[in-house]
Amino acid sequence: MFSILLVLLVVVAILMTGLILLQKSEGSGMSGSSAASMFGGVLTGSAAGNFLTKTTAILATVFFVLCALLSLVVAKTDIAGTHQSGLRNELTAEEQAAQPLQSTPVTTETEPASVDKK
């Protein structure tokens, strides 16, 4: 489940990036030159702006929903906690080895102060 959602998230992110680059900016951007030639003149003028804007909004919504689903899947399956890196394992092993052995304190037997000597 995690892998499928992650692949979908990457595909949506790539599509959204492409659509954002195609949109018309203040300097005309890539929309003026490439959008008309790529789509055969179908997406020219205001139709291109409306289509690209709506599609970007839909993809952005799908992107955020996928992010939320991924976080729920990770929280429920605890993927992050079960797969520790080798470096983390080595560090914890070194920390445990570096800790000195805890010895019990040596106590000397002394007379209690409350004993009366007669």
N, C-alpha and C positions, 0 to 999 in steps of 0.2 A: 504494500500500500504506500509506504514511504517513498519507494523508488518511482512509482507511477506518478505520484503527486509532484515529486521533484522534477521529473522530466517534463511534465505539463507546465510547471512553473517556468522552466528555462525556455520552453517553446513560446509561451505567452510573452515572456520578457523580450525575446528576440523579435517577435512580431510587433510588439508595442514600440520597440526602439525604431524599427523600420518605418512604421506609420508616423511616428513623431518626426522623423527626418524628412518624410515626404510632405509634411504640412507646410503651408505657406507662412513664412515669417515676415518681419518688417522689410527685409531685404529680398523678398520673393523666394528665397531659399531654394530647395531642390524641387519644390512643387511645380514651379512654372515650367521648368525644362523637362524633367524626367517623367512626371506623372502623366502628362498628355501623351508622350510617346509610348510609355509602357502600357497604358490602358486604352490605347487607340482613340484618344480624344473623348472618351466617355466621361472621364473625370476632369473636366475643365471648368474653370470659373467657380461659381458658388456651389455647384453640385459636388465638386471635388472637396471643397472645404467642409461642407456638411457631412459627406460620407466619411471622410477621414476623421473628423472630430467625433462623430458618433461611434465609429469603430474603435477609436482610441479610448473613449470613455468606457465602452463595453469591455475592452481588453484590460483596462485599469481595474475595473470592478472584479473581473475574473482573477486578476493578479492578486488583489487583496484577499479575496475569498480563498484562493489556494494557499496563501501565506498563513491565514488563520487555520485552515485545515491541517497544514503541515505542523503548525505549533501544537495543535491538539493531538495529532498522531504521535509526535515526539514526547509529549507529556504523558500520554497513556502507556506507551511502550517503553519509555525510559531508554531510548537508544543512546543518548549521550552518557548515561551512567554505566551502561554495561560494556561499552567499548572504550576502555581507557587506552591511551597511547602507551607505547613501549617506554617512552621517556618518563612518563608519570610513574609507571611501574618501577623503573630503575631508581627514580628519585625517592620513592617511598621505601624501597629496599635499602638504599644507602642511609636514609634517615634512621631506620630501625637498627641498622648495624652500627651506626655512629653513637647511638645512645648508650651510655655506660650502664653496666649491669647494676641494678638497684640492690644494694646490700642492706641487710637489716642492721639497724644501729646496735652497737654493742652496749649493753647496759651493765653497770657494775652494781652489785648488791651492796646497799648501805643500810644502816640501821634506820628505822623510821624515827622521826623526831618525836613522836608522841609516846614512845616507850619510856616509862619511868625506870630509872636506875636506882635501886635502893641498896 
